[in-house]
Every structure is written in structure tokens, then in C-alpha cells.
Amino acid sequence: MDLRKLVYLEAIFRLGGFTKAAEELHVSQPAITNAINALEQTLQVTLIERGPKTLEFTEAGRTLVEWARRIIADFGAAEREMAAFSESERQSLKLGISNMVGSWLYSEVYPGFMSRYSESKLSIREYPWAETVRMVRDEELELAYTTWEQGFSDPLLAQECVLPGELYLILPPKHDLGQFKRVPFEKLGEETLSVFAETSLIHKIVSERCTQEGVRPRLLSVTQHFSTMLELIDNGTAIGFQVRDAKTAPLPRSRYVLRQLDPPILLESGFLSRSDRKPSRIMRRFIDYAKQMLAEQGLSNA
């Protein structure tokens, strides 16, 4: 009894006939018929009762189909796990980083990691938030470092939070909203808000929160660059936002005022990968190395 014959048997049961099974599996009908006959002879049982225009699986046949499905699934899982080992042996990793988060991975993690694991090949590229998430879902990226709103979940994605964070409002000095320790969201209704491009997480969160709160500020989606947003604040065109966590670089207090929002918008930054794929060895090494570095710096969430 081999896997090929079990695949044929399962296809006949699922599709209701030899002809359809042959078409799906791209083999000739006689080849499938001969395989099932050989399987019945090997097992010394009748699996399928065949009539002139009908077929019916016997109890033994239905039982073997259940076994076949488990065996086929286990075989597929074994193939995927071996592929992960193969990838581990090649020691290569394609990592995506969302805009405006994860710069510390370049400056702090990458040099030390490559020094310790010199045989590794690590490719790091920056993408907009929506593109980063899509690429992990579609398996164009093996691993991504990005930010998501607390409570975000996706059945296709495994999330590993390493830094809690929050969305802050950035104001110019002496702006009226600076009087609030936490700015009520409804107070933003008359403002022009720089929320980056539509593919950014900040654009998504602020747009959704505006709808929830029933406010209609002017949303300015003209840039993907943090420096450009700061220029818009400097010249009085808009007020902006920043994802802040323990690794966020401070802004000059003489030029900008930071305020939390009410209600707060809580975030998490960390790693995303496919939930149905076992992490390769280099992927696990990189995540563990980054978390160890954060722990050594006293960041307990790591």
C-alpha cells in the first residue's frame, strides 16, 4: 500500500467517480482503475462496489478513505517541516520592516546578529504597513517587524509582540490642544491631520476612529515619510501622529508637543509570520536575538 494509491482512492471518494479523479490528478482512468484493483488485492478486501453506471464505497472502503486523508495530511505536514529544515540549512531570511518602526533592528540588532551568525544571509527591506502584512500573508516575506493595534488578529498570521506602544498626537508649540494631558478624540474634528498614505497603519487607525467617534477632520494623506509630516507641523499645515514605544527616538521638545489621546489608542510592535509554517532556524534565531537585546536593555516585554 503506497501513498499514490491512497491519493487516488480519496479523490474517487471525494469526486464521486474514476473519471473525475483522473481529470483532477492528470492521470489516465485505466491507471487509477489498475491502482485501486491492486490495492484491493493487496488488502484482500473490496473497497468499491462497481455497477454499470454507479459505484459505492464499502464500509472497508470508507474506513480506508478516512485513514488516507490522515496519512495524506501527515505527509504534507512532513514535507513542510522538511522544507523548513532545508531553509534552515541555507541560513537565509527575508525580513520586511514597516515604515517608521524597526529602525533599531538596522542599527542595533543587524550588526551583532551578522557578526555572531556570519554564515547567514539576511535581507531587510522597508515597506508600507499594509504591504508588509499582505506580503507575509502571501508568503512573499517570511518574517516582518511591524506594528498593529492591540486586539488585532488574523488566522493566517502568528504575532509575537516585543514592545507595547501607543499612538501619540504631535502638536506645534502653543497649539490649543496642548492644554490637554490627553486630547479627547472629538477635539480633532476641526483639525487637519497628517495621517500618511492610505497604506499606513496610522491612516487606517485614525480613519476608523474618526468614523467611530463621528468626527470629520480633514485627513491629509500626502506622504509616507515622517520627516515630511514634521515639516507640515512646522509650517502650520497640519498636526500629526507618531507610534511611540520604548525604542522610539525622542522629538525636540522645543519644536513639538506630544499628547496622548482619549480614549487611548494602544499598539503592539513585533514580528509577524505565517501561522501555518514552522519558523526556520534562522528566523527563530533572529527573533530571539532581538528579544535578548531588548531584555538586556531592561525592556521587560522582550
C-alpha positions as CSV (number, residue, x, y, z in Angstrom):
1,M,0.0,0.0,0.0
2,D,1.6,3.2,-1.1
3,L,0.7,6.9,-0.9
4,R,-0.2,7.3,-4.6
5,K,-2.9,4.7,-4.4
6,L,-4.4,6.3,-1.3
7,V,-4.4,9.7,-3.1
8,Y,-6.3,8.0,-5.9
9,L,-8.8,6.4,-3.5
10,E,-9.5,9.7,-1.7
11,A,-10.1,11.5,-5.0
12,I,-12.5,8.9,-6.2
13,F,-14.5,9.2,-3.0
14,R,-14.5,13.0,-2.9
15,L,-15.3,13.5,-6.6
16,G,-17.7,10.6,-7.0
17,G,-16.0,8.7,-9.8
18,F,-12.9,7.4,-11.5
19,T,-13.2,9.8,-14.5
20,K,-13.3,13.0,-12.4
21,A,-10.5,11.7,-10.2
22,A,-8.3,11.0,-13.2
23,E,-9.0,14.5,-14.6
24,E,-8.1,16.2,-11.3
25,L,-4.9,14.2,-10.8
26,H,-3.9,14.3,-14.5
27,V,-3.6,10.6,-15.0
28,S,-5.4,8.2,-17.2
29,Q,-8.5,6.4,-16.0
30,P,-7.1,2.9,-16.6
31,A,-4.1,3.9,-14.4
32,I,-6.4,4.7,-11.5
33,T,-8.5,1.6,-12.1
34,N,-5.4,-0.6,-12.0
35,A,-4.1,1.1,-8.9
36,I,-7.4,0.5,-7.0
37,N,-7.6,-3.1,-8.2
38,A,-4.0,-3.7,-7.0
39,L,-4.9,-2.0,-3.6
40,E,-7.9,-4.3,-3.1
41,Q,-5.7,-7.4,-4.0
42,T,-3.0,-6.3,-1.5
43,L,-5.5,-5.7,1.3
44,Q,-7.8,-8.7,0.4
45,V,-10.9,-6.5,0.7
46,T,-13.4,-4.9,-1.6
47,L,-13.2,-1.2,-1.4
48,I,-15.6,-0.1,-4.1
49,E,-18.7,-1.9,-5.4
50,R,-18.9,-1.0,-9.1
51,G,-22.0,-1.1,-11.2
52,P,-22.6,-0.3,-14.9
53,K,-23.2,3.4,-14.1
54,T,-22.7,3.6,-10.3
55,L,-20.1,3.0,-7.7
56,E,-20.5,2.7,-3.9
57,F,-17.8,2.5,-1.3
58,T,-18.0,-0.4,1.1
59,E,-17.5,0.0,4.8
60,A,-13.9,-1.0,4.4
61,G,-13.5,1.5,1.6
62,R,-14.9,4.4,3.6
63,T,-12.7,3.4,6.6
64,L,-9.6,3.4,4.4
65,V,-10.6,6.8,2.9
66,E,-10.6,8.2,6.5
67,W,-7.1,6.7,7.0
68,A,-6.0,8.0,3.6
69,R,-6.9,11.6,4.5
70,R,-5.0,11.5,7.7
71,I,-2.0,9.9,6.0
72,I,-2.1,12.5,3.2
73,A,-2.3,15.4,5.7
74,D,0.6,14.0,7.7
75,F,2.7,13.6,4.6
76,G,2.0,17.2,3.6
77,A,3.0,18.4,7.1
78,A,6.1,16.3,7.0
79,E,7.0,17.9,3.6
80,R,6.5,21.4,5.0
81,E,8.6,20.6,8.1
82,M,11.4,19.2,6.0
83,A,11.2,22.3,3.8
84,A,11.7,24.4,7.0
85,F,14.8,22.3,7.8
86,S,16.1,22.8,4.3
87,E,15.6,26.6,4.6
88,S,17.4,26.5,7.9
89,E,20.4,24.8,6.4
90,R,20.5,27.5,3.7
91,Q,20.5,30.1,6.6
92,S,18.8,32.8,4.6
93,L,16.0,35.1,5.8
94,K,13.9,37.7,4.0
95,L,12.7,40.3,6.6
96,G,10.3,43.1,5.9
97,I,10.0,46.2,8.2
98,S,7.1,48.7,8.2
99,N,7.8,52.3,7.6
100,M,8.7,54.3,10.7
101,V,9.2,51.3,13.1
102,G,12.0,48.9,13.5
103,S,14.9,51.2,12.7
104,W,16.6,49.8,15.8
105,L,16.8,46.4,14.1
106,Y,19.1,48.0,11.5
107,S,21.3,49.9,13.9
108,E,21.4,47.6,17.0
109,V,20.3,44.0,16.0
110,Y,21.6,43.5,12.5
111,P,25.4,44.2,13.1
112,G,25.6,41.9,16.1
113,F,23.5,39.2,14.6
114,M,25.5,39.0,11.4
115,S,28.7,39.0,13.5
116,R,27.5,36.1,15.6
117,Y,25.9,34.2,12.6
118,S,28.3,35.1,9.8
119,E,27.1,32.2,7.6
120,S,23.6,33.7,7.5
121,K,22.2,35.7,4.6
122,L,19.7,38.4,5.9
123,S,17.8,40.6,3.5
124,I,16.0,43.6,5.1
125,R,13.6,45.9,3.2
126,E,11.2,48.6,4.2
127,Y,7.5,48.5,3.1
128,P,4.3,50.4,3.9
129,W,2.3,48.7,6.7
130,A,-0.5,47.3,4.5
131,E,2.0,45.9,2.0
132,T,4.1,44.3,4.8
133,V,1.1,42.4,6.2
134,R,-0.1,41.4,2.7
135,M,3.4,40.1,1.8
136,V,3.5,37.9,4.9
137,R,0.0,36.5,4.2
138,D,1.0,35.8,0.6
139,E,4.4,34.2,1.7
140,E,6.4,36.8,-0.2
141,L,8.0,37.6,3.1
142,E,9.0,35.0,5.7
143,L,9.1,37.5,8.6
144,A,8.1,41.1,9.2
145,Y,8.6,43.6,12.0
146,T,5.7,45.9,12.2
147,T,3.1,47.5,14.5
148,W,-0.6,46.6,15.0
149,E,-3.4,47.9,17.1
150,Q,-3.9,46.0,20.3
151,G,-6.5,43.3,19.7
152,F,-5.6,42.8,16.0
153,S,-5.6,39.2,14.9
154,D,-5.5,37.3,11.6
155,P,-5.9,33.5,11.4
156,L,-3.1,33.3,8.8
157,L,-0.6,35.3,10.9
158,A,1.4,34.4,14.0
159,Q,2.1,37.5,16.1
160,E,4.9,37.9,18.6
161,C,4.8,41.2,20.4
162,V,8.1,42.5,21.8
163,L,7.2,46.2,22.6
164,P,3.9,47.7,23.7
165,G,3.2,51.2,22.4
166,E,0.7,53.9,21.9
167,L,-0.3,56.4,19.2
168,Y,0.5,60.0,20.2
169,L,-0.5,63.3,18.8
170,I,2.2,65.7,17.7
171,L,1.5,69.4,18.0
172,P,3.4,72.5,17.4
173,P,4.2,74.6,20.5
174,K,1.4,76.7,21.9
175,H,-1.3,74.8,19.9
176,D,-4.7,75.0,21.7
177,L,-4.8,71.2,22.1
178,G,-1.6,71.3,24.1
179,Q,-3.7,72.3,27.2
180,F,-5.0,68.7,27.4
181,K,-2.9,66.0,29.0
182,R,-4.9,63.5,26.9
183,V,-6.6,65.0,23.9
184,P,-10.3,64.0,23.6
185,F,-10.6,62.5,20.1
186,E,-13.7,64.6,19.3
187,K,-11.5,67.7,19.7
188,L,-9.8,66.7,16.4
189,G,-12.9,67.4,14.4
190,E,-11.8,70.9,13.3
191,E,-8.2,70.0,12.6
192,T,-6.2,69.0,9.6
193,L,-4.5,65.7,10.4
194,S,-1.4,64.4,8.6
195,V,-2.1,60.6,8.6
196,F,0.5,59.4,6.0
197,A,-0.5,57.4,2.9
198,E,-3.6,55.2,2.8
199,T,-1.3,52.1,3.1
200,S,-0.1,53.2,6.5
201,L,-1.3,51.9,9.9
202,I,-1.8,55.4,11.2
203,H,-4.1,56.3,8.3
204,K,-6.1,53.1,8.9
205,I,-6.5,53.6,12.7
206,V,-7.3,57.3,12.6
207,S,-9.8,56.9,9.7
208,E,-11.6,54.1,11.6
209,R,-11.5,56.0,14.9
210,C,-12.9,59.2,13.2
211,T,-15.9,57.1,11.9
212,Q,-16.4,55.5,15.4
213,E,-16.3,58.9,17.1
214,G,-18.4,60.7,14.5
215,V,-15.8,63.4,13.8
216,R,-14.8,64.7,10.4
217,P,-11.4,66.3,10.4
218,R,-9.5,66.9,7.2
219,L,-7.2,63.9,6.6
220,L,-4.0,64.8,4.8
221,S,-2.5,61.7,3.0
222,V,0.3,63.2,1.1
223,T,3.4,61.5,2.4
224,Q,4.9,58.2,3.6
225,H,7.8,60.0,5.3
226,F,7.9,61.0,8.9
227,S,10.2,64.0,8.1
228,T,7.7,65.4,5.7
229,M,5.0,65.1,8.3
230,L,7.1,67.1,10.7
231,E,7.6,69.8,8.1
232,L,3.8,70.0,7.7
233,I,3.6,70.5,11.5
234,D,6.4,73.1,11.4
235,N,4.7,75.3,8.8
236,G,1.3,75.0,10.5
237,T,-0.4,73.0,7.7
238,A,-1.4,70.0,9.9
239,I,-0.9,68.2,13.2
240,G,0.4,64.7,13.1
241,F,0.8,61.3,14.8
242,Q,3.6,59.1,16.0
243,V,3.8,55.5,17.1
244,R,5.7,55.6,20.3
245,D,7.3,52.7,22.3
246,A,10.4,52.1,24.3
247,K,12.6,52.3,21.1
248,T,11.1,55.4,19.6
249,A,13.6,58.3,19.2
250,P,12.7,61.4,21.1
251,L,11.5,64.6,19.3
252,P,12.9,68.0,20.2
253,R,10.7,69.4,23.0
254,S,11.4,73.0,21.8
255,R,9.7,72.2,18.4
256,Y,7.0,69.6,19.2
257,V,4.4,68.8,21.9
258,L,3.4,65.2,22.4
259,R,0.0,64.3,23.7
260,Q,-1.8,61.0,24.3
261,L,-5.3,60.6,23.0
262,D,-8.5,60.0,24.9
263,P,-9.6,57.2,24.6
264,P,-6.0,55.9,24.1
265,I,-5.0,54.0,21.0
266,L,-2.9,51.1,22.3
267,L,-0.4,49.4,19.9
268,E,2.0,46.5,19.8
269,S,5.1,46.2,17.8
270,G,6.7,42.8,17.0
271,F,7.1,40.0,14.5
272,L,4.6,38.6,12.0
273,S,5.0,35.3,10.2
274,R,2.6,32.7,8.7
275,S,0.8,30.8,11.5
276,D,0.8,27.5,9.4
277,R,4.5,27.4,8.8
278,K,7.1,26.3,11.3
279,P,9.7,29.0,11.8
280,S,13.1,28.3,10.2
281,R,16.1,28.1,12.4
282,I,17.5,31.5,11.3
283,M,14.1,33.1,11.8
284,R,13.9,31.9,15.4
285,R,17.5,32.9,16.0
286,F,16.9,36.5,14.7
287,I,13.7,36.9,16.9
288,D,15.4,35.5,19.9
289,Y,18.5,37.7,19.4
290,A,16.3,40.8,19.1
291,K,14.4,39.9,22.2
292,Q,17.5,39.2,24.2
293,M,18.9,42.6,23.3
294,L,15.8,44.3,24.5
295,A,15.8,42.3,27.7
296,E,19.5,43.3,28.3
297,Q,18.3,46.9,28.0
298,G,15.7,46.4,30.7
299,L,12.7,46.3,28.4
300,S,10.7,43.6,30.3
301,N,8.2,42.9,27.5
302,A,11.0,41.4,25.5
